[in-house]
Each structure stands twice: as C-alpha cells, then as structure tokens.
Amino acid sequence: MKKLGFVKMTGAGNDFIIIEAKAGLNYKILAEKICDRTNGLGADGLLVLDKSKKTDYRMRIINADSSEAEMCGNGARCLAAYIQRFKKPSKKVVGIETIAGIVLAEAAGEMANVRLSNPKDYRRRMSVTIHKRKLKLDAIDTGVPHAVIFVNGLKDIDVFTLGRLIRFHRAFKPRGTNVNFVEQMNSQLIAVRTYERGVEDETKACGTGSVAAALTAYQQFHRTIANKTNVRMKVQTQNKDILEVCFDIVDGQSENVWLKGPAKFIAEGTYFLK
C-alpha cells in the first residue's frame, strides 16, 4: 500500500489538506477522495506545494469537487505558515505562484499575512433575477470571482439555497461565482457568510471572499474617497474568527491588498493511497 505524508490546517475555519508535489499523482482524483469527510480526511480543498520557475514556490488549489481554483486566500495563508515551519526560508516574505498570479506571503507561528493580486472586474449594483425577483449585488474578482450581497439579519439567510442559485446564474457563466452575504456591523467591521464554488456549500470562511466583501463594503460606504493608503477593514467569518484586510485606494481603485489572519496546524500524518 502506497503512503502519502500530509498536514491538515485551517484558516479561520476553511480547512485544507497540504501535500508536497509527487510525480505520478492525479491530484484531482486524490482531492475528491482525501477531502471526503466520511471516507477521507475531510477538508474544503487540497493544497499542493510545488517548485516554481517564476518565484519561490507554487501552490495548486484543488477543491473538494476536484475542480482547480485560481486562488485561495485562506489556503495561501495556511501554505505560508506551512512553508515557514517546514521549509524555513531564509527570507521573511516569500513569493507563491498561483493561477491568478504571484502572491507574497509571510508567517509567524500560526498567524499569516498574504498580498493578493490586485482586484479586477468590479461591477457595482448588478441586477440579477432569482425566481422572478430582482436582486442587487456587486461583483469583483479577487483572484477568483465573487458576488457580494449586503443584507440585514445575516444569521437568518439561507446561504445554501440562495447562494447556489446565484453561483450558477447565467450572469456569471461560464466560470460561475462564489457568493458572499455581508452585514455591516460598524464602520470597520463586517460579518460574512459564503457559498463557495468548488466546495458547493457554505464554508466557515473564505479568504478571497472576505477580501471581496471588505473592498466592496468600503466602496459602498466611502464613495467620495478616491485616494487613501493603509485602509483597514475587519471581517468576522462564520467560524467567528476575525480576518484583517489592509489595502490602498488609488484613483478609486483598490491596490496592494493584504489578508491577515490565523493559520492553524491541526494534524500531521500518513494517508494511505488506494
């Protein structure tokens, strides 16, 4: 029986199995099996640490349904902590190649901070029709596509049903979208619940979703600010962890976006390949 070493981590409740690249492995088939919460180890996704020709490391993100994601904010933070603990890099900030571009990452113990690629394709106040009712939302790409909907009474939202309808809505074809329901708690704190593409369910946290929510919330409530540095927003996840999003506003656009939060080690062991 073949064996595979793994580490399980969680970033604010978004959990991952981390392995190092191994020749001959079909990562998509492996992700479906290893992420299964009954017959596998259980996780939202599989992270594969590999060598990169462009920067220090490469990260592949395979969702639990075997689809490959362009980027994952919580996954990048977990991988940053993994690299810091097991690879012991000589420099404080390392580069990680993703499909969405190169992100910068630093970690100290179980706290990690990553700089995402600059957001793009921001569409404010889109109108989509769900069951003959028009719904207003924002759309933004923070490495992966996100829809952001501002609500009151976040705890009462049927995230699975409504999120799934929006995730597969024709307005977001062919890629589909992640869906974030956001409630403003105060001027610097929002609460977010996310239906995550690829997991096809609500997750306890979504890093790129937290960033999407923070950026759109700031734009929503500070429309007159065109230039500002070191803007900070806090995001409360469904797991009750607090993520911090720091960014600059340059000519009305968000740049230099960092995501900071916990990246906890859960387990280390051997998985039996079958």
Secondary structure, DSSP 8 states (H G I E B T S, - for coil): -EEEEEEEEEETTEEEEEEE--TT--HHHHHHHHT-TTTS---SEEEEEE--SSSSEEEEEEETTS-EES--HHHHHHHHHHIIIII--SSSSEEEEETTEEEEEEEETTEEEEE----EEEEEEEEEEETTEEEEEEEEESSSEEEEEE-S-GGG--HHHHHHHHHT-GGGTTT--EEEEEEEEETTEEEEEEEETTTTEEES--HHHHHHHHHHHHHHH-TT---EEEEEEEEE-TTS-EEEEEEEEETTEEEEEEEEEE-EEEEEEEEEE-
